[in-house]
Amino acid sequence: MGPWLRRVRWAPLLAVRQRGGAAGRRGGSLGTVRWCSAARIPTSSLGCALPATLPVQTRQPWHRHRHQLRESRLLQQHRPASTASSSPAVKDSPEQRRAAELEKRIAAIPIERYRNFCIVAHIDHGKSTLSDRLLEHTGTISPSDDNKQILDKLDVERERGITVKAQTCTMIYRHPASGLDYLLHLVDTPGHVDFRAEVTRSYASCGGALLLVDASQGVQAQTVANFYLAFAQGLALVPVVNKIDLPTADVERALAQLESSFELDTSIAVRVSAKTGQGVGDILPAVIEHVPAPVGDTAKPLKMLLVDSWYDTFRGVVLLVRVFDGTVKAGDKLVSLGTGNQYTVGEVGIQYPNQVPQRVLRAGQVGYVFFNPGMKRIQDAKMGDTFTTVGAEDAVEPYPGFEEPKPMVFVAAFPTDQGDYNKLADSIGQLVLNDRSVTLQKDFSEALGAGWRLGFLGSLHCSVFQDRLRQEHGADIIITEPAVPTKIVWSDGGGETVITNPAEFPDTDDVRMRRATVYEPFVSATITLPEEYLGRVIEICEAARGEQKSIEYFQATQVILKYDVPMASLVDDLFGKLKGATKGYATLDYEDAGWRESRLVKLNLLVNKKPVDAIARVVHASQVDRLGRQWVTKFKEHVERQMFEVVIQAASGKRIVARETIKPFRKDVLAKLHASDITRRRKLLEKQKAGRKRLRAVGNVVIEQSAFQKFLAK
């Protein structure tokens, strides 16, 4: 650029600066200042370049302005409703106006017109579909054909059609008879037995439950388990028969089962079809009539129960709470009676069905709370903990709390590529933040490298975790076969040891094991099935080392079997075997039955006499031969041939129970001999044999990661 062109280009801007005086020096008449990234030339929003002699404060880099704008938007977005509405300069957004109108309606509803209830049923009986219809009926969401599993937030829940985590929603319902508004709090609970802890926590925030039964299936195992849990909590139960539109529906049989099994008054039962919406309008009047209102006093000191929690990247730990007494609002100083930690409330609100901020949560309500500064560790949010205001600790009786779920199934997880270890560690850590029932500790395998040992509540819980890892984080892992903990009581006064890693289990030739006592966990299983499949199911339970406790004939077609089964047999796909034997009609529920003495041994897989620690397993002595033969046959299919002989063995201690041999690649050393003497042939063969022996002594078998993946895959 020549000097004359530079003068012409800067002339208008210099004139503006000279006319603008102080305002020009501040940059006020030049619009927004930004930097041109190509030549580091400052330009204004008017499109003209700025002289390099401008004051330093106006020459801000463009990315600094961008961050300031982004921060101001985040502050405006996360500002509590009270502060946002109090500023006259800021116009309320439609969401803020809706939240204000919602809060005004809630404030006019007394606690006598609150109802907190949940929906409990066996898996796949239509809980989530019924929740969608109730949200549409109360106007919480707009009616649409796209409303499917609205409360299920996870991709794996929508893909599998199951509920993994209990979800909540607040609804406002105008009673058609009285014309009064009622504040309803709904909890959609999981149906699978692996997530029973979610159901138990949901009961603490509710005063009643809808006991949902499929009209075509009738009462099943999880229906029975959920009834007894709700009955022990003293909840009011409203029976609901769903799927009455199906051709195979037998409503009268389902009602008869409810009456004979649970002694429920079926005259108040509601018949619905959640899919078509038939009869849904009769559910909420029945809830209002039969479910009691919560008891609480807003004048008393705050007593708040922690029901659930999840981790938010920006806010920290968000708490789902049930307020028994008092009120809680932004700015309150709270203290945890379980940990003693003190916090300042940043925001309170309700799920409608997404988070809607409110000025205050009152006694009887269920909503969310997060702190400012936020709670950093999910471990500080102890389920069943009681919160109150600072200074009122002595006046509040803490809630008894919940029993923390114990992991029942342990697996080892390894990255398919060790270079992805750090990335996978971050992904697993994020999932564990929002699933506190998963236990995590580091592990190492000589065959698979660095990894983790994970504890889950059951086999489905493990499968869901693996799916979430793949869908939400794009990570693939190698999962070893599920294992259960074992307990060894030493006779030499060494106490007892609980072992979760099969590789750490002592071999049978260990001196201390000769007088030690080994225990394994048992579960009490309840199986419901049609009578015609009874014989086959008993055979499967006996083969799984089960002990029959009782057998009850339920109506004319159903049977309830109760067995004590080893946990190891349960995680070895017992439910899948039952489903296959009964064409999918069998249902299974179980609960912990304690430890029992057992004859357990460790089964190892040896490749050229070297153990593969990733495939070690603790099994019952009666299963060693069958499992050993199965292992060596399957592993042989996935190991490539080498230049030397590969011997695959299954061993229990020093006893070899099965063996397979992979023959080496062999060069035809006799190809160049035609009519030679037999001694010449033998000499060449012996020389080849000696070379093979020497190669086998120094050679290592290289087993690809894909071989382990194929072997461990079901």
C-alpha positions in Angstrom: 0.0 0.0 0.0 1.5 3.4 -1.1 1.7 6.4 1.2 -1.0 8.3 -0.8 -3.4 5.3 -0.6 -2.8 5.0 3.2 -3.6 8.7 3.6 -6.8 8.4 1.6 -8.0 5.3 3.5 -7.4 6.8 6.9 -8.6 10.3 6.1 -12.4 9.9 6.9 -11.6 8.1 10.2 -9.1 10.7 11.3 -11.6 13.4 10.5 -14.2 11.6 12.6 -11.7 11.2 15.4 -10.8 14.9 15.3 -14.5 16.0 15.3 -15.4 13.5 18.0 -13.0 14.9 20.5 -13.0 12.9 23.8 -15.8 10.7 22.5 -13.7 9.8 19.5 -10.8 8.9 21.7 -13.1 6.6 23.7 -14.2 5.0 20.6 -17.9 5.9 21.2 -18.5 7.2 17.6 -16.8 4.3 15.9 -19.1 1.5 16.9 -17.8 -1.8 18.4 -14.0 -2.2 18.1 -12.6 -5.6 16.9 -9.4 -6.9 15.5 -8.7 -8.2 12.1 -7.0 -11.5 12.6 -5.2 -11.5 9.2 -3.0 -8.4 9.7 -3.7 -7.6 13.4 -5.4 -4.3 12.2 -8.2 -2.9 14.5 -11.5 -2.3 12.8 -14.8 -0.9 13.9 -18.3 -2.4 13.4 -18.8 0.2 10.7 -16.4 -1.7 8.6 -13.5 0.8 8.6 -10.0 0.3 10.0 -8.9 2.1 13.2 -5.6 3.9 13.5 -2.9 2.2 15.5 -2.7 5.3 17.7 -6.1 4.7 19.4 -6.0 4.4 23.2 -5.0 0.9 24.5 -8.4 0.3 26.2 -10.2 0.4 22.9 -7.9 -2.1 21.2 -9.5 -5.1 22.8 -9.0 -8.5 21.0 -12.2 -9.7 19.4 -12.3 -13.0 21.4 -12.4 -11.0 24.7 -15.5 -9.2 23.5 -17.0 -12.6 22.5 -16.3 -14.1 26.0 -17.8 -11.0 27.7 -21.0 -11.3 25.6 -21.2 -15.0 26.3 -20.8 -14.5 30.1 -23.5 -11.9 30.1 -25.9 -14.2 28.3 -25.2 -17.1 30.7 -25.7 -14.8 33.7 -29.0 -13.6 32.3 -30.0 -17.3 31.5 -29.2 -18.7 35.0 -30.4 -15.6 36.9 -33.1 -16.6 39.5 -36.7 -15.6 38.7 -36.7 -13.2 41.6 -33.8 -11.1 40.4 -34.8 -11.3 36.8 -38.3 -10.0 37.4 -37.2 -7.3 39.8 -35.2 -5.4 37.2 -37.4 -3.0 35.2 -34.9 -2.5 32.4 -35.0 -6.2 31.3 -38.1 -7.5 29.4 -39.4 -10.8 30.6 -39.1 -13.7 28.2 -42.0 -16.0 27.5 -40.4 -18.6 29.7 -40.1 -16.2 32.6 -43.7 -15.1 32.2 -44.8 -18.7 32.1 -42.8 -19.4 35.3 -44.3 -16.4 37.0 -47.9 -17.4 36.1 -47.2 -21.0 37.2 -45.8 -19.8 40.6 -48.8 -17.6 41.1 -51.2 -20.6 40.6 -49.1 -22.8 42.9 -49.1 -20.1 45.6 -52.9 -20.1 45.6 -53.1 -23.9 46.3 -53.1 -24.9 50.0 -51.3 -28.0 51.1 -54.6 -29.9 51.5 -54.9 -29.9 47.7 -51.4 -31.4 47.2 -51.0 -35.0 46.0 -47.7 -36.9 45.7 -47.9 -40.3 43.9 -45.9 -42.7 41.8 -46.6 -45.3 39.2 -45.2 -48.8 40.0 -45.6 -51.9 37.9 -43.7 -54.8 36.3 -41.4 -54.0 33.4 -43.2 -53.3 30.1 -46.6 -52.8 31.7 -47.0 -49.2 30.3 -45.8 -46.9 33.1 -44.0 -44.4 30.9 -46.8 -44.3 28.3 -49.4 -43.6 31.1 -47.2 -40.8 32.4 -47.2 -39.2 28.9 -51.0 -39.3 28.8 -51.3 -37.8 32.3 -49.0 -34.9 31.3 -51.1 -34.3 28.3 -54.4 -34.5 30.3 -53.2 -31.9 32.8 -51.9 -29.5 30.1 -48.3 -29.9 31.2 -47.3 -30.8 27.7 -49.2 -30.3 24.4 -50.9 -33.4 23.0 -48.9 -34.9 20.1 -48.1 -38.2 18.5 -44.4 -37.5 19.2 -45.0 -37.7 23.0 -43.3 -41.0 23.7 -41.4 -41.5 27.0 -41.3 -37.8 27.7 -39.9 -38.4 31.2 -37.2 -40.8 30.0 -34.2 -38.6 29.4 -31.5 -41.2 28.4 -31.0 -42.5 24.8 -30.7 -46.0 26.1 -34.1 -45.7 27.8 -35.8 -44.7 24.6 -33.9 -47.3 22.5 -34.7 -50.2 24.8 -38.2 -49.0 25.9 -37.4 -49.3 29.6 -37.0 -46.8 32.4 -33.6 -46.9 34.1 -33.8 -43.8 36.4 -36.9 -42.6 38.3 -38.1 -39.3 36.8 -40.4 -36.7 38.4 -42.8 -34.1 37.2 -45.1 -31.5 38.8 -48.6 -31.0 37.3 -51.5 -28.7 38.0 -54.9 -30.3 37.6 -58.3 -28.6 37.8 -60.9 -30.9 39.2 -63.9 -31.1 36.9 -66.4 -31.4 39.7 -65.2 -28.7 42.1 -63.3 -26.5 39.7 -60.4 -26.3 42.2 -56.7 -26.5 41.3 -54.7 -29.4 42.7 -50.9 -29.6 42.7 -49.9 -33.2 41.7 -46.4 -34.6 41.8 -45.8 -37.7 39.7 -42.9 -40.1 39.8 -42.3 -42.6 36.9 -40.3 -45.5 38.4 -38.2 -48.3 36.8 -39.8 -51.7 36.4 -36.7 -53.9 36.4 -35.5 -55.5 39.6 -31.9 -54.2 39.1 -33.2 -50.7 39.8 -35.3 -51.4 42.9 -33.4 -48.8 44.9 -34.8 -46.1 42.6 -38.4 -47.3 43.5 -37.6 -47.4 47.2 -36.4 -43.8 47.1 -39.4 -42.7 45.1 -41.8 -44.0 47.9 -40.2 -41.5 50.4 -41.5 -38.6 48.4 -45.0 -40.0 47.8 -48.2 -40.6 49.8 -49.7 -43.1 47.4 -49.0 -45.2 44.3 -50.8 -46.4 41.1 -50.4 -50.2 41.0 -50.4 -50.8 37.3 -51.2 -54.2 35.9 -51.2 -55.3 32.2 -54.6 -56.7 31.3 -53.1 -59.4 29.1 -50.3 -60.5 31.4 -51.9 -60.1 34.9 -49.9 -59.9 38.1 -46.2 -60.7 37.6 -43.1 -61.0 39.8 -42.2 -57.3 40.0 -45.8 -56.4 40.7 -45.7 -58.5 43.8 -42.4 -57.1 44.9 -43.5 -53.5 44.4 -46.7 -54.1 46.3 -45.0 -55.3 49.4 -42.5 -52.4 49.3 -45.3 -49.9 49.0 -47.4 -51.7 51.7 -44.4 -51.6 54.1 -44.1 -47.8 53.5 -47.8 -47.3 54.3 -48.7 -45.9 50.8 -52.3 -45.7 49.6 -52.7 -47.9 46.5 -55.0 -47.3 43.6 -55.2 -50.4 41.2 -55.1 -49.6 37.5 -55.6 -52.1 34.7 -53.8 -51.0 31.5 -53.9 -52.2 27.9 -57.6 -53.0 27.9 -57.7 -52.3 24.1 -55.6 -55.4 23.3 -57.4 -58.4 21.8 -55.8 -60.7 24.4 -56.8 -58.5 27.4 -58.6 -60.2 30.2 -59.6 -57.4 32.6 -61.7 -59.6 35.0 -58.8 -62.1 35.5 -56.4 -59.2 36.3 -58.8 -57.7 38.8 -59.4 -61.1 40.4 -55.6 -61.6 40.8 -55.3 -58.1 42.4 -58.1 -58.9 44.9 -57.0 -62.4 45.8 -53.3 -61.7 46.0 -53.2 -58.3 47.7 -56.7 -58.0 49.1 -57.2 -54.7 47.3 -60.6 -53.1 46.8 -61.0 -53.6 43.0 -64.3 -51.6 43.0 -62.1 -48.4 42.8 -59.9 -49.9 40.1 -59.5 -47.8 37.0 -59.5 -49.4 33.5 -57.4 -47.6 31.0 -55.6 -47.8 27.7 -52.5 -45.6 28.0 -51.8 -46.0 24.2 -55.2 -44.7 23.1 -56.0 -42.5 26.1 -59.2 -44.4 26.9 -60.1 -44.0 30.6 -57.1 -41.8 31.5 -59.4 -39.0 32.7 -60.7 -41.2 35.5 -57.2 -41.7 37.1 -56.6 -38.3 38.6 -60.0 -38.0 40.3 -59.3 -41.4 41.9 -55.9 -40.2 43.0 -57.4 -37.1 44.6 -60.0 -39.2 46.4 -57.9 -42.1 47.7 -54.3 -40.7 48.1 -53.9 -38.5 51.2 -52.5 -35.0 51.1 -49.0 -34.5 52.5 -48.7 -33.2 56.1 -46.5 -30.2 56.8 -46.3 -26.8 58.3 -44.6 -23.8 56.6 -44.2 -22.1 60.0 -41.9 -24.8 61.4 -38.1 -24.9 60.8 -37.1 -26.3 57.4 -37.0 -30.1 57.2 -36.0 -31.2 53.7 -35.3 -34.8 52.5 -32.7 -35.5 49.8 -34.4 -38.0 47.4 -32.1 -38.0 44.4 -29.3 -36.1 42.9 -27.5 -35.7 39.6 -24.4 -33.8 38.4 -24.6 -30.7 36.2 -21.5 -29.4 34.5 -22.3 -25.7 35.2 -24.2 -25.9 38.5 -22.5 -28.8 40.3 -24.7 -31.3 42.1 -28.4 -30.7 41.7 -30.6 -32.1 44.5 -34.2 -33.5 44.1 -35.8 -32.8 47.5 -39.1 -33.3 49.4 -39.9 -30.5 51.8 -41.7 -31.8 54.9 -41.8 -28.5 57.0 -40.9 -24.9 56.4 -39.9 -23.2 53.2 -36.7 -22.9 51.2 -35.7 -20.1 48.8 -32.6 -18.7 47.0 -30.1 -17.2 49.5 -31.0 -19.4 52.4 -28.2 -20.9 54.5 -28.6 -24.7 54.8 -26.8 -27.4 56.7 -26.7 -31.1 56.1 -27.4 -33.2 59.2 -25.6 -36.1 57.6 -22.3 -34.5 56.7 -22.4 -31.2 58.7 -21.5 -29.2 55.5 -23.1 -25.8 55.0 -24.4 -24.4 51.7 -26.1 -21.3 50.3 -29.1 -22.0 48.1 -28.6 -20.6 44.6 -31.9 -21.6 43.0 -35.0 -23.6 43.7 -37.6 -24.9 41.3 -39.9 -27.7 40.1 -39.8 -30.2 37.2 -42.6 -29.1 34.8 -41.4 -31.5 33.1 -38.1 -29.6 32.6 -36.6 -27.4 35.3 -38.7 -24.2 36.0 -37.2 -21.8 38.6 -39.5 -20.7 41.5 -39.1 -18.1 44.3 -39.8 -20.6 47.0 -40.5 -24.3 47.7 -43.1 -24.9 50.5 -43.9 -27.8 52.8 -45.4 -30.7 50.9 -43.7 -29.9 47.6 -41.1 -31.8 45.7 -38.6 -29.9 43.6 -35.0 -29.3 42.8 -32.3 -27.3 44.6 -28.8 -26.3 43.7 -26.3 -24.2 45.7 -24.1 -21.2 44.9 -21.2 -21.9 45.1 -22.3 -25.4 44.0 -21.8 -28.7 45.7 -18.7 -30.1 44.0 -18.7 -33.8 44.9 -21.7 -36.2 44.2 -20.5 -38.2 47.2 -21.5 -35.3 49.5 -25.2 -35.7 48.4 -26.0 -38.7 50.6 -29.4 -40.3 49.7 -31.9 -39.9 52.6 -30.0 -37.0 54.1 -31.9 -34.2 55.9 -31.2 -30.5 55.3 -32.3 -27.6 57.5 -31.5 -24.0 58.0 -28.3 -23.1 59.9 -29.2 -22.7 63.6 -32.2 -25.0 63.6 -30.2 -28.3 63.8 -31.4 -29.2 67.3 -35.1 -28.5 66.4 -35.2 -30.9 63.5 -35.4 -34.7 63.7 -33.3 -36.2 60.8 -35.1 -38.6 58.4 -34.1 -42.3 58.9 -32.5 -42.4 55.5 -32.2 -45.1 52.8 -30.1 -48.2 52.6 -27.5 -47.7 50.0 -27.7 -50.3 47.2 -24.9 -52.8 47.2 -23.3 -54.0 43.9 -24.1 -57.6 43.1 -22.2 -58.1 39.8 -18.6 -57.2 39.2 -16.9 -57.0 35.8 -13.5 -55.8 34.6 -13.5 -53.2 31.8 -10.5 -52.5 29.5 -10.1 -50.2 26.5 -9.9 -51.9 23.1 -6.8 -49.6 22.5 -4.6 -48.7 25.4 -4.0 -45.3 23.8 -7.6 -44.4 24.6 -7.2 -45.1 28.3 -7.3 -41.4 29.4 -10.3 -40.6 27.2 -12.2 -43.7 28.4 -11.3 -42.8 32.1 -13.0 -39.4 31.6 -16.1 -41.0 30.0 -16.5 -43.6 32.8 -16.0 -40.9 35.4 -18.8 -38.7 34.0 -21.2 -41.7 33.9 -20.3 -42.7 37.5 -21.1 -39.1 38.6 -24.8 -39.6 37.7 -25.0 -43.2 38.7 -23.9 -43.5 42.3 -24.8 -47.2 42.5 -21.7 -48.1 40.3 -18.5 -48.8 42.2 -15.2 -48.1 40.4 -11.6 -49.0 41.1 -8.5 -49.4 38.9 -7.4 -52.8 37.7 -4.6 -54.3 35.6 -4.4 -57.3 33.4 -1.2 -58.7 31.8 -3.2 -59.7 28.8 -5.5 -56.6 28.4 -3.5 -53.8 30.1 -4.8 -51.1 32.4 -8.5 -51.0 33.1 -11.1 -50.8 35.8 -13.2 -53.1 38.0 -16.8 -52.0 38.1 -19.6 -53.1 40.4 -23.2 -53.1 39.2 -26.6 -53.9 40.7 -27.3 -56.6 38.1 -26.7 -57.8 34.6 -29.1 -55.4 33.0 -27.5 -52.5 34.9 -24.1 -53.6 33.4 -25.5 -53.8 29.9 -27.2 -50.4 30.2 -23.9 -48.8 31.4 -22.0 -50.3 28.5 -24.7 -48.9 26.0 -24.6 -45.5 27.6 -20.8 -45.4 27.3 -21.0 -46.3 23.6 -23.9 -43.9 22.7 -23.1 -40.9 24.8 -19.3 -41.0 24.6 -18.5 -43.1 21.6 -16.2 -45.4 23.6 -15.8 -49.2 23.1 -14.6 -51.4 25.9 -13.9 -55.0 26.6 -16.0 -56.4 29.4 -15.0 -59.6 31.1 -17.5 -62.2 32.3 -19.6 -61.1 35.3 -18.3 -62.3 38.7 -19.8 -62.1 42.2 -17.9 -61.5 45.4 -16.7 -64.5 47.5 -15.8 -64.6 51.2 -13.0 -66.6 52.8 -12.9 -67.2 56.5 -9.4 -68.1 57.6 -9.0 -70.7 60.3 -5.6 -69.3 61.5 -7.2 -66.2 63.1 -6.7 -64.1 60.0 -10.4 -63.0 60.0 -12.3 -62.9 56.7 -11.5 -61.6 53.3 -14.1 -60.6 50.6 -12.7 -61.0 47.1 -14.2 -59.4 44.0 -11.4 -60.1 41.5 -11.3 -63.8 40.5 -7.5 -63.5 39.7 -6.9 -62.8 43.4 -8.7 -65.9 44.6 -6.2 -68.4 46.1 -5.4 -71.7 44.2 -6.5 -75.0 45.7 -2.9 -75.9 46.4 -2.5 -72.9 48.7 -1.7 -74.2 52.2 -4.0 -71.8 53.9 -7.0 -72.9 51.8 -6.9 -76.4 53.2 -8.6 -75.3 56.5 -10.3 -72.1 55.2 -14.1 -71.9 54.7 -15.4 -70.4 51.5 -18.8 -68.6 51.2 -20.7 -67.4 48.2 -23.8 -65.0 48.0 -27.3 -66.4 47.5 -30.5 -64.7 46.5 -34.1 -65.5 47.1 -35.7 -65.6 43.7 -39.5 -65.4 43.0 -40.5 -66.7 39.5 -44.0 -66.4 38.1 -44.8 -68.5 35.0 -47.7 -70.3 33.2 -48.4 -73.7 34.6 -47.6 -75.5 31.4 -43.9 -74.6 31.6 -43.4 -75.6 35.2 -41.4 -78.8 34.6 -38.9 -77.1 32.4 -38.4 -74.2 34.7 -37.8 -76.5 37.7 -35.1 -78.3 35.7 -33.3 -75.0 34.9 -33.4 -73.9 38.6 -32.1 -77.3 39.8 -29.3 -77.2 37.2 -28.4 -73.7 38.6 -27.9 -75.3 42.1 -31.1 -73.8 43.3 -33.0 -74.9 46.4 -36.8 -74.9 46.1 -38.6 -73.1 49.0 -42.2 -73.0 47.9 -44.6 -73.5 45.0 -48.0 -71.7 44.8 -50.7 -72.1 42.2 -52.0 -68.6 41.4 -55.5 -68.7 39.9 -55.9 -71.4 37.3 -53.0 -70.7 34.9 -50.2 -69.0 36.9 -47.6 -70.5 39.3 -45.3 -68.7 41.7 -42.0 -70.5 42.4 -39.6 -69.5 45.1 -36.0 -70.7 45.0 -32.8 -69.9 46.8 -30.2 -69.6 44.0 -26.5 -68.7 44.0 -25.8 -65.2 42.7 -23.2 -66.7 40.3 -26.0 -68.7 38.6 -28.2 -65.6 38.5 -25.7 -63.5 36.6 -24.9 -66.3 34.3 -28.0 -65.4 32.3 -30.5 -67.3 34.4 -33.3 -64.9 33.4 -32.5 -65.4 29.7 -32.8 -69.2 30.1 -36.1 -68.9 31.9 -37.4 -66.6 29.2 -36.4 -69.0 26.5 -37.9 -72.0 28.2 -41.3 -70.2 28.7 -41.5 -68.4 25.4 -41.0 -65.1 27.2 -43.7 -65.5 29.8 -41.5 -66.1 32.9 -40.8 -63.1 35.2 -38.1 -62.9 37.9 -37.6 -60.9 41.0 -34.9 -61.5 43.6 -33.5 -60.1 46.9 -30.3 -60.7 48.8 -30.4 -63.9 51.0 -26.9 -63.7 52.6 -23.8 -65.9 52.5 -23.7 -69.7 52.3 -20.8 -72.1 52.6 -19.8 -73.6 49.2 -17.1 -75.6 47.4 -15.6 -72.9 45.2 -12.4 -73.2 43.1 -10.6 -71.0 40.7 -10.5 -72.0 37.0 -7.6 -70.7 34.9 -7.0 -70.7 31.2 -3.4 -71.5 30.3 -1.8 -70.7 26.9 1.6 -72.5 26.7 1.4 -73.0 30.5 1.0 -69.3 31.1 -2.2 -68.2 32.8 -4.4 -65.6 31.1 -5.6 -63.5 34.1 -8.4 -61.8 32.2 -10.3 -65.1 31.8 -9.9 -66.4 35.4 -13.2 -67.3 37.1 -14.3 -68.7 40.5 -16.8 -71.5 40.0 -18.4 -74.4 41.9 -16.4 -77.6 41.9 -19.2 -79.4 40.1 -18.9 -77.1 37.1 -15.2 -77.2 36.5 -15.0 -80.0 33.9 -17.9 -78.7 31.8 -16.8 -75.1 31.9 -13.1 -76.0 31.2 -14.0 -78.0 28.1 -16.2 -75.2 26.9 -13.4 -72.6 27.4 -10.6 -74.4 25.5 -12.9 -75.3 22.6 -14.1 -71.7 22.2 -10.7 -70.0 22.8 -9.0 -72.3 20.1 -11.3 -70.7 17.5 -10.0 -67.2 18.1 -6.2 -67.8 18.4 -4.2 -67.7 15.2 -1.7 -70.5 14.3 1.9 -69.8 15.1 5.2 -71.1 13.8 5.3 -73.3 16.8 2.8 -75.5 18.7 0.3 -73.7 21.0 -1.2 -75.6 23.9 -4.5 -74.3 25.4 -5.4 -75.7 28.8 -8.0 -75.2 31.5 -6.6 -75.8 34.9 -8.0 -75.8 38.5 -4.9 -75.6 40.7 -2.4 -78.2 39.4 -5.2 -80.3 37.8 -5.6 -79.9 34.0 -9.3 -80.4 33.2 -9.2 -79.8 29.4 -6.7 -79.3 26.6 -6.6 -78.3 23.0 -3.6 -78.0 20.7 -3.1 -75.7 17.7 -0.7 -77.3 15.3 2.1 -75.1 13.9 2.8 -74.0 10.3 5.0 -76.8 8.9 7.4 -76.6 6.0 7.6 -79.6 3.8 11.3 -80.4 4.2 11.0 -83.6 2.2 9.8 -81.9 -0.9 13.3 -81.8 -2.5 13.9 -85.5 -1.8 12.7 -88.0 -4.4 14.3 -91.4 -4.1 16.6 -90.7 -1.2 17.4 -93.1 1.6 15.0 -93.4 4.6 17.8 -92.3 6.9 18.2 -89.0 5.0 14.4 -88.4 5.5 14.6 -89.1 9.2 17.6 -86.8 9.6 15.7 -83.9 8.1 12.6 -84.6 10.1 14.6 -84.8 13.4 16.4 -81.5 12.5 13.0 -79.8 11.9 11.6 -81.3 15.2 14.6 -79.9 17.2 14.1 -76.5 15.6 10.4 -76.5 16.5 11.3 -77.4 20.1 13.8 -74.6 20.3 11.3 -72.1 18.8 8.6 -73.1 21.3 11.0 -72.6 24.2 11.7 -69.0 23.2 8.6 -68.0 21.3 5.7 -66.0 22.8 2.1 -66.5 21.7 0.7 -63.1 20.5 -3.0 -63.0 21.2 -4.9 -60.1 19.5 -7.4 -58.0 21.4 -10.1 -59.1 19.0 -9.6 -62.7 20.2 -10.5 -61.6 23.8 -13.4 -59.6 22.5 -14.9 -62.5 20.6 -14.2 -65.0 23.4 -15.8 -62.8 26.0 -18.8 -61.9 23.8 -22.0 -63.7 24.6 
